[in-house]
Amino acid sequence: MEQMPKRRIRTIHFRLIHFILVLITCVVVLLAVLIPQRLRIKSAREEYDNRVEILNQTKRTYSQERTNLEYMRTDEYKVQQGMSKYGWHYPADTIIADDSSVPNGE
């Protein structure tokens, strides 16, 4: 009977230096992934904060303009403007009569 050639079995010796090299490689890869990601997160947060501030400013401006518009619809404002422009003293004062009081010429 022929003898089969023996296969040589290789064993891997995992030494401490191999462990340290694998650990250093993992740390480097992890840092290479985390640092850019942190920078993107930081810039996104700053952009978000800027947009929130712009939104809050817009809300304040809108609220103020709405308040001004509501005041402009009051008789007090109309009298104030009439006094400054036309010298009105009472809400019933007018310079030109309304269309309803002008005769149609009929």
C-alpha positions in Angstrom: 0.0 0.0 0.0 1.2 3.3 -0.9 1.7 5.8 1.8 -0.1 9.1 1.3 2.1 12.1 1.6 1.4 13.7 4.9 0.0 17.1 4.7 1.7 19.7 6.7 -0.7 21.4 9.0 0.1 25.0 9.7 -0.8 26.6 12.9 -1.3 30.2 13.4 0.4 31.6 16.4 -1.5 34.7 17.5 1.1 36.7 19.4 0.7 39.8 21.5 2.2 42.0 18.7 -0.5 40.8 16.3 -3.2 41.7 18.8 -1.7 45.2 19.3 -1.5 45.7 15.5 -5.1 44.6 15.0 -6.2 46.9 17.9 -4.3 49.9 16.4 -5.8 49.2 13.0 -9.3 49.2 14.5 -8.7 52.4 16.4 -7.4 54.1 13.2 -10.3 53.0 11.2 -12.8 54.0 13.9 -11.2 57.5 14.1 -11.2 57.8 10.4 -15.0 57.2 10.4 -16.0 59.1 13.5 -14.1 62.3 13.0 -15.7 63.3 9.7 -19.0 62.1 10.9 -18.7 64.3 14.0 -17.8 67.3 11.8 -20.9 66.7 9.6 -23.1 66.4 12.7 -21.7 69.6 14.1 -22.2 71.5 10.9 -25.7 70.1 10.5 -26.5 71.2 14.1 -25.2 74.7 13.5 -27.3 75.0 10.3 -30.3 73.7 12.2 -29.8 76.3 14.9 -29.5 79.0 12.3 -32.7 78.0 10.6 -34.5 77.8 13.9 -33.3 81.3 14.7 -34.5 82.6 11.3 -37.8 80.9 11.9 -38.2 82.5 15.3 -37.3 85.9 13.9 -39.9 85.4 11.1 -42.5 84.4 13.7 -41.8 87.5 15.7 -41.9 89.7 12.7 -45.2 88.1 11.5 -46.7 88.5 14.9 -45.7 92.2 15.1 -47.0 92.8 11.6 -50.3 91.1 12.4 -50.7 93.2 15.5 -50.0 96.4 13.5 -52.5 95.3 10.9 -55.2 94.7 13.5 -54.4 98.2 15.0 -54.7 99.7 11.5 -58.2 98.4 11.2 -59.4 100.3 14.3 -61.2 103.6 14.3 -58.5 105.0 16.6 -55.9 104.5 13.9 -58.1 105.9 11.2 -58.7 109.1 13.3 -55.0 109.4 14.1 -54.1 109.2 10.4 -56.9 111.5 9.4 -55.7 114.1 12.0 -52.2 113.9 10.8 -53.0 114.0 7.1 -56.3 116.0 6.9 -56.8 117.7 10.2 -59.7 115.5 11.3 -60.9 115.8 14.9 -63.7 113.2 15.1 -64.3 109.8 13.6 -67.2 111.1 11.6 -65.1 113.7 9.8 -64.5 113.1 6.2 -63.0 115.0 3.3 -64.8 113.4 0.5 -68.1 111.7 1.1 -68.6 108.0 0.6 -70.0 106.8 -2.7 -73.2 105.9 -1.0 -73.9 109.6 -0.1 -72.9 111.1 -3.4 -75.9 111.6 -5.7 -75.8 109.6 -8.9 -77.0 112.6 -10.9 -80.4 110.9 -11.5 
